[in-house]
Amino acid sequence: MPTPPTPPASEGRRHSGGIQVISNSQAGTNEDAQLRAAVAELAVSGTDAVEVVSAGNAADLDKLLERGYSTVIVAGGDGSLHAVVNALYRRSELAERTIGLIPLGTGNDFARGMDIPLAPQRAAATFLNGLSRPMDLFVDDAGEVTVNAVHLGVGADSTLQAARWKQALGPMSFPVGGLIAGWAAQGYRLRVEADGDVVIGAHHKTLLVGLANGRFVGGGAGTLDPDARPDDGDISLVVSRSRGFWRRTAHAIRVHRGTHPLEIDVHRRRARTVSVFGEPVTASNDGEIHREITARTWTVLPGAWNFVAVAQALTGEREPDQPPA
């Protein structure tokens, strides 16, 4: 199992030096215009040189990261942030970099959980006024890192369905995918362990297993754990039992409202290590789909990376709702 890196002593320190902004080379015209506005906001500050680059695949990304900028801003969604953080983890460079985020994705769940405005120009201004703080990650026994959340079962099935509609429906693809997956859900026979304790055995059918670092999934349509924090040194584990269609529907509504932990068939706890074993199940890791998972273990890496956060994001104070981008 990988050894958690020593948490960096960067809390409260402003970013300095050059800034590398990495976008997805597949971005469309609208995203390009929003990115230009965000970069202009960064450049107005005049404190750092800004290099704007794009990556289309893992090899491109590695070459860009070799340039060694101490501050990297990801211009994209959860998948783009996932790709950059995983690349830096593989390079053993997470502790050396400071990461920022300008949301340009469809879901933007991590940004929502961190109170980063979804309008890219406002997000850039927020970055300039933010603080670099050590944040947690999860790493699995296949060596993949999780930034926001992993979920197995109906949540991942929903993400898989949403992907088929994303091009046409944008953010609305998430509730559509949820309806399709929820209608067909039968549950999976899984054994779930938290720090070696059995949370639920394979004799019960499980609807969903969620490991939350951030609060939101599904483009903000769902909340795995309303109390999840990416800086508390724990995995927020939520396990939901399978049930009939109408009870699943009520459960989906409560997930949207964040009140599902009150249900008798929902198990919630904090853990440092979570293991899942059982029949083949689909998993979603920051929106990246993995099929036919039969055994996997995740371990929390406390303070593994530096992220530029909104000052109020981790204090319990909430900013007013942000208008859509």
DASULFEN-V257518 format. One line per field, one symbol per residue. ss: DSSP state (a for helix, b for strand, c for the rest). Layout:
ss->???
This chain:
ss->ccccccccccccbcccccbbbbbbccccaaaaaaaaaaaaaaaacccccbbbbbbccaaaaaaaacccccbbbbbbcaaaaaaaaaaaaacccaaacbbbbbbcccccaaaaaccccccaaaaaaaaaccbbbbbbbbbbccccbbccbbbbbaaaaaaaaaaaaaaaaaaaaaaaaaaaaaaacccbbbbbbbccbbbbccccbbbbbbbbcccbbccccbbcccccccccccbbbbbbbcccaaaaaaaaaaaaaccaaacccbbbbbbcbbbbbbbbbbbbbccbbbbbbbbbbbbbbbbbbbbbbcccccccccccccccc
